[in-house]
């Protein structure tokens, strides 16, 4: 049999991005559940004034530590504040900090990592030493140290969470840039005289975007968890403004008499963090060149 008579193996067509998204998300019931949960909590945060049955700051000594009832679906806390209303308003902090902080950290950390990895030299050594220093501390411990120095408040918490995540993004961006910088298309761009900023924006950044996006998606859950931990320790959202973390802390004062604040806030944190982790895993599979074919 000649080479012309040999059967030709069919080439499997590469799936489009839309097909990959459909297969990754729609094809998994768990992903649909996670997406519904996240969209539900985002809607709750956006429409909190319309959904909350009571003012989350309103106190009433007549209904202190009340059990769940038709008037208060999740009972009240030690100050007579409606737990459900505080959970609804507390979702705003979790969604804002959970989404905004990783985005800011990704922008700052990726910029540092790309510049350090592409140019090298003394700036690369300084960035590397800074990354090693900050990564020596666990995320929670680093956030506690910075928060203790800066204090509470919206912008301080946002800065604390962003700084805590910057080293991870910088390390990933630097390592990816070092690999991309050696590619032939980058060397060809340098040879033809293309300006360095254009090379970075056109060739480097798009080719390191996948691991950065995956890391950012996964760390949304970590940001929500860290914000709750800081608020629980009294270093996050300042009372009386509600946050899932300080709702749990307030519930510890009467955990056996009225456990509903702890149960409600703990369930909300668990559900949202689990959902974001599931979405992060799906995004990682979608952007993986071996899986997403």
N, C-alpha and C positions, 0 to 999 in steps of 0.2 A: 504494500500500500504506500503510495507516495504521500508526500507531505500535504498535497492539495486534497487528498482523499480523507485525511484524518479529520475526525469530528472536532469542531471548534467549540470550546467550552464557553458557555454563555456567561457574559459579564453581568454581575448583579448591579443594577442601577443604584447610584447613590441617592439616598433619601434626601428630600429637601428639608430645610429648617422647619417648615410648618409640619411636615410629616414626623420629624423627630419630636417636636413639641407635643403633637397629638399622641404619639406612642408613649412618651415619657409621662405625661400628665393624665390625659384622658384615659389611657389604658390601665391606669392603676387606681382602684377605688380609694386607696389611702391618700393619694395625691388630691383627689377630688374633695375628700373630707377635709384635708389640711387647708386647701384653698378656700373652702366654704367657711371654715373657722376663722381664718385670717381676715377675709373680706367682711365677715360678720362683726369682728371686733373693731375693724377700721370704721365700719358704719356706726357702731356704737360710740366710738370716740368722736366722730364727726357730729353726730346728732344727739350728744349727751344731754343738752338742755331740753330737748323734746322728749327723750326717753326716760329721764330720771323722774320718779314720782315726787321726790322731795328735794329741797335744797340740801346739798351734801354737808353744808356747814351749820345747818339749823340744829340747835340743841333743844331737848325737852326732857326735863327731869321727871315727867310723868310716865315716860315709857323707857326708862333706863334698863338695858339688858333684856329687852322684851324678846319673847320667842317668835318665830315666824308666824305670821297671821295674814289675813286678807289685807290689812292696812300696811303691814311691813313684811314683804315676802321673805326676806332673809333676816328678819329681826332688827334689833338696834344694838348699838355699842354702849359703852359705859357712860357716854354723855347723852344718850337718847337720840343719836343721829342714825338715820336710816342707812343700813349696811348696803342695800342694793344700789341706792343712789351714789354712795361713795365708791362702790366698785365701778359703776358706770363712768363716773368722772375720773376715777383713777386710771381707767384704760387710756385716757388721753396722754398721760405722762409716759406710760409704757410704749405706746405706739410712736409718740414723737421721739423719745430718746432712743427707742429700739431701731428706728429706721434712720433717723438723722445722724446719730453718732457714727455708725459704720460708714455712711457715705462720706462724712467729713474726714474720718480716719483714712478711708481708701484714697481720697484725693491727696491728702498730705503725705501719707506713707508711700503711695505709688510714685509721687513726684520725687521724693527723697531717694527711693530705691532706684528709679530709672536714671536719675542724674548721677548717682553714685556708681551704678553698674556700668553706665556708658562711658563716663569720663575717667573714672578711677582716680588714682592719685591720692592726695591728702584728704580731699573731701570724702572719698570712698572709705578711707580709714576712719575718719571721724564718725561717719554715719554708722559704720560697722560697730565701732566701739559703743556708740549710743544704743544701738539695737541690742547688743549683748548685755549692756547694763540694765536696760529696761526689761528685757526678757528674763533676767535673773529673778524677777519678782513675779509671782502668779498674778493673774489679771485682777482678782479681787483685792489682794494685798496692795498692789500698785494703785488701784482706784481708791482704797481707803487712805493711803498715804497722801495722795494728791488732794482728795476731798477734805481731809483734815486740815491741810494747809490753806485751801481756797475757801472752804466753808460751803454751805448749802446754797440754794438758789438755782433757778432754771439754767442760766448761762454757765454757772460754775459746774453743775452736774454734766451739762453737755460737753464742756471742756474736759472734765475728768474722764468720761467714757471715751471721748475721741482720743485723748492722749494714751489711754490704756491699750487701744487697738492699733495705734500707729506703728509700733515696732513690728508686729506681725505682717502688716501690709508692706512695709519697707523691705523686710527680709525676702518675702515672696517676689516682689517686683525686682529687687536687685538680682536675685538668682536667675529669674527668667530673662532679665535684660542681658546678663552675661552670656547666656546661651544664644539669644537672638542676635547679639552683636557679631557673632562669628558666622552668621549665615551669609551665603554668597550674595543674596540680593542687597544686604546692607553694605557689604564691601563694594559691590558694583555702584551703589548710590554714592558712596564716598569717592570712588574713582572718577565718576562723571562730574564731580564737583557740586553735588546737591548740598544745600546748607544743612548744618547739623540739626537745628530745630525742626526742619521739615522732615529729615530722616527719622527723628524720634517720633514725631506725630504721625507720620505716614506708615512707617515700617515697624517701629519698636512697640509703641503703645498698642496697636491693634493685635499684635501677636502675643502680648502678655496679658491681654484683657481677660481671657478665660479663667485662669487661676485666681485673679483678683476678684472677679465677679462671684465665683464660687465661695471664696473666703468671706466676702461681704455678706452674702446671703446667709451663710452659716452663723456669722457673728451677730446678726440681728437678734437671734435668740439669746446669745450671750449678753448683749447689751440690755435686753429686758431683764434678764436674771440679775445682772450687776446693779441695775437701777433699783430693783426691788430689795436687793441685799443692802445697799447703801441707805435706802429709806428705812429699812428695818433697824439698822444700827444708829439711826438719827443723823446720818451724814448726807442724806439725799433730800427729797422733797420735804419742805418744812411744814409741820403742822400749823394750822388745822387743815391745810389743803390735802386732799386725799391722794394717796398712792398705794398701790397694792402692797408694797413693803411696809409702810407705816400702818396700814389697816391690820396687817398680821401682828405687828408690834403692839398696837392698842388692844387687840383681842387677847393677848397673853395675860392681861390683867384679870380676866375672868374666863379663862379657858374652859373650866368645867361648868360654870353657870351659863355661859353664852358662847359656845364655840363657833357660831355662824360666821363672824368676820374672818376667822382663820380658815374655815372650810371654804368659804366663797372666794377669798383672795388666793388661797393656795390652789384651788381648782382652776381659777382663771390663769394664773402664772403657768401651771403645768400644761394646760391645754394650748396656750399660745406658744410657749417655748417648744413643745413637742411638734406643733404644726410647722413652725419655722424651720426646725431641724429636718423635718420630712421634705419640705420644699427645697432646702439647701442640698439635700442628698439627690433630689431629682434634677436640680440645676447642674450638679456635678456630673451626673450621668449624661445629661443632655450635651454638655460641653466637652465630654471625654471623646477624643477622636476615635478611640477603639470601640466604644459602646454606641456612640451616636452615629452609626452608619446605616 
